[in-house]
Amino acid sequence: MKKLKLIALLLTSIFVLSLKNSLAQNTTFKLSDYKNPDYFYQTLDLNFGLGNSLSGNKNTGTDNSSAKSFYLSSQAGGAYSRYINSPKAQGELSINLNARLSSSSGNSNSTYNTYPYDSKGNSFTHSEGLNLAGLHRFYNQKQNFIELNGSLSISNSYSSSNDKRFLADTAYSSQENKHKDFGNSIAASFFIGKGRIEQVQDAQMAMYLLDDLYKLNREKRAISDQDVNNLAQLITRLKYKRFFDGRLRKIAEITAIDSLMQINGIISSADAAYFTSLNDNWNYANNPRRDNGHRVYTGLEANFGYTYQNSYQRNTIPADLTVENTNKNKLAGLFIVLGYSYEKPTSRKWQNSANVEGGFGIHQHNENGTFRYDPNPETDTKLYTHSFPSAYLSGNYGFGYYPTSRTWMTFNWQLNCSWDKNMNGQTKSEMKDSENDILTTTGPQLNAYYYLSEKLRLSFSFNGLFRFDNYKYTSDLPAGSPDKSTQKYWSQYMNASITYSLF
């Protein structure tokens, strides 16, 4: 009887210990339970560059020739980013500004046979660009929101060149070229909706950190769900903290994590194995982005774009001839939009994602061209295109698989459809039915990353796209002409790579 009691007590102890170890290794915490702390993060990066090249060569013999060239370029830019997250708001803002300036000059000459020649040329180019994009969602306590977002893009460029050629000190040809490009586009939308999607990958990293404590036998007590959440929130705050020195940043991050572990009595001993584990996970266990939540929205979306292109060429020798082409395009649209987004980490290893959006509205396109070929008269061309109704539907479904902290795979299937009833004409009053267009694209996307060791890593990506276009002509057609046409395309891209680091 005593032996039976002893065996029962031993089995009970083993069960309790195994249960404790199990709880120490696996909590009931789910990635979908994680809520980000409040944070406000902004960055500003400036860049400047200067480039220069100089070359020259000289040949002697049957062809006595020489050539020289000089090139100089400079660039400058800035990038500003801002992120905000709180129970009342989610927001992102990015501003990118860049400018580039370059010039070159060169000359060459040759005394080949009895036709000696000299040539001279120079060129000048400058370009500027501005890109701005932002969104802001205002939330109430019931997760209802108002969203404002917009984008602005402006680009401008100019280039010119002059080339002259001389034969026996006599001008043989002279050409001047100029090209101007300007474009801007603006888009804005106003949505109302319900729901919220937040990033949760920091909770996954917290669980990896705590898993390794268990494997190293450095846990002082069983881990609770609150421990996981506290550690995840600390990781998020550290990632959104601004540092100007990478070395000091690393020291501050590891120190903060260790401090939380010790204050809360999570670790039994802080030794080399423990700190090596913290450092290793902090460097490599931050998997690709994981999200959780859903969001349904509806509202208005508007866009406007304008482009201007001008090319100019003038030949003064051997004959005075000018060719100039100018093209202006305006595009505007207004749509009623309804959409739904869904992100769910069904477990630590699996992620489901889905998005669908539809729009119904109108868009217009106005093209105006001018062609000049001196000494001939100038020619103007105009085209107005009006699409109503115009409708689109886009969606995708995908999943992610994250078996370890450094190996992952994502798969996504996308579908995009649009239908437009078009009218066009040389003036707005002359517009007539033109065609009805149905455009469809669909295909898979697969990306995988397999970590074998710090020295050996595998990566694979595949993108496939099938496109189907159907055009039904509604304008008057010559007798016997088909009133429909279809086009089908298939394209795919695959890339596989192996990376092996020797040291």
Secondary structure, 3 states (H helix, E strand, C coil): CHHHHHHHHHHHHHHHHHHHHHHHHCCCCCHHHCCCCCEEEEEEEEEEEEEEEEEEEEECCCCCEEEEEEEEEEEEEEEEEEEEEECCEEEEEEEEEEEEEEEEEEEEEECCCCCCEEEEEEEEEEEEEEEEEEEEEEECCCCEEEEEEEEEEEEEEEEEEEEEEEECCEEEEEEEEEEEEEEEEEEEEEEEEEEEEEECHHHHHHHHHHHHHHHCCCECCCCCHHHHHHHHHHHHHHHCCCCCCHHHHHHHHHHHHHHHHHHCCCECCCCHHHHHHHHHHHHHCCCCCCEEEEEEEEEEEEEEEEEEEEEEEEEEECCCEEEEEEEEEEEEEEEEEEEEEEEECCCCCEEEEEEEEEEEEEEEEEEEEEEEEECCCCEEEEEEEEEEEEEEEEEEEEEEECCCCCCEEEEEEEEEEEEEEEEEECCHHHCEEEEEEEEEEEEEEEEEEEECCCCEEEEEEEEEEEEEEEEEECCCCCCCCCCEEEEEEEEEEEEEEEEECCC
